[in-house]
Amino acid sequence: MKRDDFLKHVAWTGTGIAWTLSATGVFNATPALAQSDGISFVQISDSHIGFARPENTDVAGTLQRTVAAINAMPVQPAFVVHTGDVTHLAKPTQFDTAKQILGTLKAPLITLPGEHDVIGSPVAFMAAFAHAGAPDGWFSWDQGGTHFLALVNVFNFEIDGKLGEKQLAFVENDLAAQKKSTPIVVFAHVPLYALYPPWGWTTEDGARVMAALRKFDAVTVLNGHIHQIVQHTDGNIKFATAASTAYPQPAPGTAPKPGPLMVPQSRLMSVLGYRSVAIAPNTTATIADRSL
């Protein structure tokens, strides 16, 4: 299988099958993921456990449905990343419910906070989903030939996204140590670019992160927050927001303000979902969005 065929195949199946590149330029299937020749993972977002309105009266059920779909994948992803708003009001019982459901994932779980997870304080989120070695919440790691950054940009959540000087210095130092050819994947909750500032769908100091990312050959930035799939490309940087597992929001500027969007019950599962992501060597990510 040639490289182009590989990308089309992964996009179509979304199964995250790992492949190795032979000396003849032909890809061969391998049974394992997270190899040095590529990696596949799954992104879920905005589960809002505790939400109880007519737009979705069973958000725990739709998160369970999401987990079941991921667990049914024929080859498990290297990890599952939840890009924030695990809970709706950051209450201990909501974190407990989310942990019970997400704890049934077969793949390892990485979780970022959304603004709903830190209402009043980040303590409950950190107690439930803290990442070892990341006292401030942000961190990076290398896996499958890709460099990953998990950021926290909900420090100004009543207005828009914000990273802060300490985190920006971490990002710039971290990226300065990476090779230009290394694929970079960044996770955040709020969009890093100005997707729709009138609704706060932007990160006010995100431009410094993007400036640090421009030297790389292939960059992918994945976030949640806006409960709908929007893709955008800026030079070498590919942005993609994810669907929610709880409820949709209106398209940018199509309503007086953002918020839960009521759709017919028969359509709800079609606007909720998760995505699988595959990265072949030295390329940007191939994204396959899946509805529930």
C-alpha positions as CSV (number, residue, x, y, z in Angstrom):
1,M,0.0,0.0,0.0
2,K,1.4,3.4,-1.0
3,R,1.5,6.3,1.4
4,D,-1.5,8.1,-0.2
5,D,-3.5,4.9,0.0
6,F,-2.6,4.5,3.6
7,L,-3.9,8.0,4.5
8,K,-7.2,7.4,2.6
9,H,-7.5,4.0,4.3
10,V,-7.1,5.3,7.8
11,A,-9.4,8.2,7.1
12,W,-12.1,5.9,5.8
13,T,-11.9,3.2,8.4
14,G,-10.9,5.3,11.4
15,T,-9.6,2.1,12.9
16,G,-6.1,3.4,13.6
17,I,-4.3,0.4,12.1
18,A,-0.5,0.8,12.3
19,W,1.7,0.4,9.3
20,T,5.4,0.2,8.7
21,L,7.2,1.5,5.7
22,S,9.4,-1.0,3.9
23,A,12.6,-0.2,2.0
24,T,10.6,-0.4,-1.2
25,G,8.2,2.4,-0.1
26,V,5.3,0.1,0.5
27,F,3.4,0.1,3.7
28,N,2.8,-3.2,5.5
29,A,0.2,-3.7,8.2
30,T,1.4,-4.5,11.7
31,P,-0.8,-5.6,14.6
32,A,0.4,-3.0,17.1
33,L,0.0,0.7,17.6
34,A,2.3,3.4,18.9
35,Q,5.2,2.2,16.8
36,S,8.1,4.4,16.0
37,D,6.7,4.6,12.4
38,G,3.5,6.2,13.4
39,I,0.8,6.5,16.0
40,S,-3.0,6.5,16.2
41,F,-5.1,7.9,19.1
42,V,-8.7,9.0,19.8
43,Q,-10.0,12.5,20.9
44,I,-13.3,13.0,22.8
45,S,-14.5,16.3,24.3
46,D,-17.1,18.2,26.2
47,S,-19.0,15.4,28.0
48,H,-20.6,17.8,30.6
49,I,-21.5,15.1,33.1
50,G,-24.2,16.7,35.3
51,F,-25.9,18.6,32.5
52,A,-29.6,18.1,32.8
53,R,-31.6,20.0,30.2
54,P,-33.8,19.0,27.3
55,E,-31.0,19.3,24.7
56,N,-29.7,15.9,26.2
57,T,-31.3,14.4,29.3
58,D,-28.7,11.6,29.5
59,V,-25.2,12.9,29.0
60,A,-23.8,10.0,31.1
61,G,-25.5,7.6,28.6
62,T,-24.0,9.3,25.5
63,L,-20.5,9.3,27.2
64,Q,-21.0,5.5,27.9
65,R,-22.0,5.1,24.2
66,T,-18.8,6.9,23.2
67,V,-16.6,4.7,25.4
68,A,-18.3,1.6,24.1
69,A,-17.6,2.6,20.5
70,I,-14.0,3.2,21.2
71,N,-13.6,0.0,23.1
72,A,-15.1,-1.8,20.1
73,M,-12.4,-0.5,17.7
74,P,-10.7,-3.6,16.2
75,V,-7.3,-2.2,17.1
76,Q,-7.1,0.0,20.3
77,P,-5.6,3.5,20.0
78,A,-2.4,4.3,21.8
79,F,-4.4,6.6,24.1
80,V,-7.7,8.5,24.4
81,V,-7.4,12.2,25.1
82,H,-10.4,14.1,26.6
83,T,-10.0,17.8,25.7
84,G,-12.0,19.3,28.5
85,D,-15.4,20.0,30.1
86,V,-15.6,16.5,31.5
87,T,-18.1,17.8,34.0
88,H,-20.8,20.6,33.8
89,L,-20.3,22.2,37.2
90,A,-17.2,20.7,38.6
91,K,-19.1,19.0,41.4
92,P,-17.5,16.0,43.2
93,T,-20.3,13.7,42.2
94,Q,-19.9,14.7,38.6
95,F,-16.2,13.9,38.7
96,D,-17.0,10.6,40.3
97,T,-19.5,9.6,37.6
98,A,-17.1,10.7,34.8
99,K,-14.2,8.7,36.3
100,Q,-16.4,5.6,36.6
101,I,-17.4,5.8,32.9
102,L,-14.0,6.8,31.5
103,G,-12.4,4.2,33.7
104,T,-13.9,1.5,31.5
105,L,-11.8,2.6,28.5
106,K,-9.4,-0.1,27.3
107,A,-6.8,2.5,26.2
108,P,-4.9,4.9,28.5
109,L,-6.7,8.2,29.2
110,I,-5.3,11.7,29.1
111,T,-7.5,14.5,30.3
112,L,-7.3,18.3,30.0
113,P,-9.6,20.7,31.9
114,G,-12.2,22.8,30.3
115,E,-13.6,26.0,31.9
116,H,-16.6,24.0,33.4
117,D,-14.1,21.7,35.2
118,V,-12.5,24.5,37.1
119,I,-15.5,26.5,38.2
120,G,-14.5,28.0,41.5
121,S,-11.3,26.1,41.7
122,P,-9.2,23.5,39.7
123,V,-8.7,21.4,42.9
124,A,-11.5,18.9,42.1
125,F,-10.3,18.4,38.5
126,M,-6.7,17.9,39.6
127,A,-7.8,15.5,42.3
128,A,-9.7,13.4,39.7
129,F,-7.5,13.6,36.6
130,A,-4.0,15.1,37.6
131,H,-1.1,14.0,35.4
132,A,2.0,12.9,37.2
133,G,4.8,15.4,36.8
134,A,2.5,18.2,35.7
135,P,1.8,20.3,38.9
136,D,0.4,23.2,36.8
137,G,-1.6,21.0,34.5
138,W,0.3,21.3,31.3
139,F,2.9,18.9,30.0
140,S,4.5,17.3,26.9
141,W,5.7,13.9,25.8
142,D,7.1,11.9,22.9
143,Q,5.3,8.9,21.5
144,G,5.3,7.0,18.2
145,G,7.6,9.5,16.6
146,T,5.4,12.5,17.4
147,H,5.9,15.2,20.0
148,F,2.7,16.0,22.0
149,L,1.8,19.1,24.1
150,A,-1.2,19.2,26.4
151,L,-2.1,22.8,27.3
152,V,-4.4,24.5,29.8
153,N,-6.1,27.6,28.3
154,V,-9.0,28.2,30.6
155,F,-7.5,30.8,32.9
156,N,-9.8,33.5,31.6
157,F,-12.9,31.4,31.0
158,E,-15.5,34.1,31.5
159,I,-14.1,36.1,28.5
160,D,-12.0,33.8,26.3
161,G,-9.0,31.4,26.5
162,K,-5.7,32.3,28.1
163,L,-2.5,30.5,28.7
164,G,-0.5,32.9,30.8
165,E,3.2,33.8,30.8
166,K,4.5,30.8,32.8
167,Q,2.9,28.3,30.4
168,L,3.9,30.3,27.3
169,A,7.6,30.1,28.5
170,F,7.2,26.4,29.0
171,V,5.8,26.0,25.4
172,E,8.5,28.0,23.8
173,N,11.3,26.2,25.7
174,D,9.8,22.8,25.0
175,L,9.4,23.5,21.2
176,A,12.9,25.0,20.9
177,A,14.3,21.5,21.7
178,Q,12.4,19.7,18.9
179,K,13.5,19.0,15.4
180,K,11.9,20.8,12.5
181,S,10.8,17.5,10.9
182,T,9.2,16.1,14.1
183,P,5.3,16.0,13.8
184,I,3.8,18.2,16.5
185,V,0.3,17.7,18.0
186,V,-1.1,20.2,20.5
187,F,-4.2,19.6,22.7
188,A,-6.1,22.5,24.3
189,H,-9.7,23.1,25.3
190,V,-10.4,26.6,23.8
191,P,-9.4,27.2,20.1
192,L,-5.9,28.7,20.0
193,Y,-6.7,30.8,17.0
194,A,-9.4,33.5,16.6
195,L,-12.2,31.1,15.5
196,Y,-15.0,33.5,16.6
197,P,-13.9,36.1,19.2
198,P,-17.4,37.7,19.7
199,W,-18.3,34.5,21.5
200,G,-14.9,34.1,23.2
201,W,-13.9,31.3,20.9
202,T,-10.3,32.3,20.8
203,T,-7.2,32.3,23.1
204,E,-6.0,35.9,23.7
205,D,-2.3,34.9,23.9
206,G,-2.5,31.9,21.5
207,A,-0.5,33.8,18.8
208,R,2.8,33.2,20.7
209,V,2.2,29.5,20.6
210,M,1.4,29.6,16.9
211,A,4.6,31.6,16.3
212,A,6.6,28.9,18.0
213,L,4.9,26.2,15.9
214,R,5.5,27.8,12.5
215,K,9.1,26.4,12.2
216,F,7.8,22.8,12.1
217,D,7.0,20.9,9.0
218,A,3.7,19.4,10.3
219,V,1.6,20.7,13.2
220,T,-1.9,19.6,14.3
221,V,-3.8,21.5,17.0
222,L,-6.9,19.7,18.4
223,N,-9.4,21.3,20.8
224,G,-13.0,21.1,22.0
225,H,-15.2,23.9,23.7
226,I,-17.4,24.8,20.7
227,H,-19.2,21.4,20.4
228,Q,-18.9,21.1,16.6
229,I,-16.4,20.1,14.0
230,V,-14.5,23.0,12.4
231,Q,-11.3,22.6,10.5
232,H,-8.9,25.5,9.6
233,T,-5.4,25.6,8.2
234,D,-2.9,28.4,8.7
235,G,0.3,27.7,6.9
236,N,1.8,24.5,8.4
237,I,-0.7,24.4,11.2
238,K,-3.9,22.3,10.9
239,F,-6.6,23.2,13.5
240,A,-9.6,20.9,14.2
241,T,-12.3,21.4,16.9
242,A,-14.2,18.3,18.0
243,A,-17.8,17.4,18.4
244,S,-19.2,17.1,21.9
245,T,-20.4,13.8,23.5
246,A,-23.2,15.8,25.2
247,Y,-24.9,18.4,23.0
248,P,-24.2,20.6,20.0
249,Q,-23.9,24.4,19.9
250,P,-24.9,26.8,17.1
251,A,-22.5,27.6,14.3
252,P,-20.5,30.8,14.9
253,G,-22.6,33.9,14.6
254,T,-25.9,32.1,13.9
255,A,-27.5,32.7,17.3
256,P,-27.6,35.6,19.7
257,K,-25.0,33.8,21.9
258,P,-23.4,30.4,22.3
259,G,-25.1,27.6,24.3
260,P,-26.8,24.2,24.1
261,L,-28.6,23.8,20.8
262,M,-31.9,21.8,20.7
263,V,-32.1,19.4,17.8
264,P,-34.7,16.7,17.2
265,Q,-34.1,13.6,19.3
266,S,-33.8,11.6,16.1
267,R,-30.8,13.7,15.1
268,L,-29.0,14.0,18.4
269,M,-26.6,11.1,17.9
270,S,-25.6,12.4,14.5
271,V,-24.2,15.6,16.0
272,L,-22.4,14.0,18.9
273,G,-19.2,12.0,18.4
274,Y,-15.5,11.3,18.7
275,R,-12.6,11.3,16.3
276,S,-9.7,9.0,15.5
277,V,-6.4,10.5,14.5
278,A,-3.5,8.8,12.7
279,I,-0.1,10.2,12.0
280,A,2.2,8.5,9.5
281,P,5.9,9.4,9.7
282,N,6.7,13.1,9.0
283,T,3.2,14.1,8.2
284,T,0.3,16.0,9.6
285,A,-2.5,14.1,11.3
286,T,-5.2,12.3,9.3
287,I,-8.5,12.9,11.1
288,A,-11.6,10.8,11.0
289,D,-14.7,12.1,12.8
290,R,-17.3,9.6,13.9
291,S,-20.9,10.3,15.0
292,L,-22.6,8.3,17.7
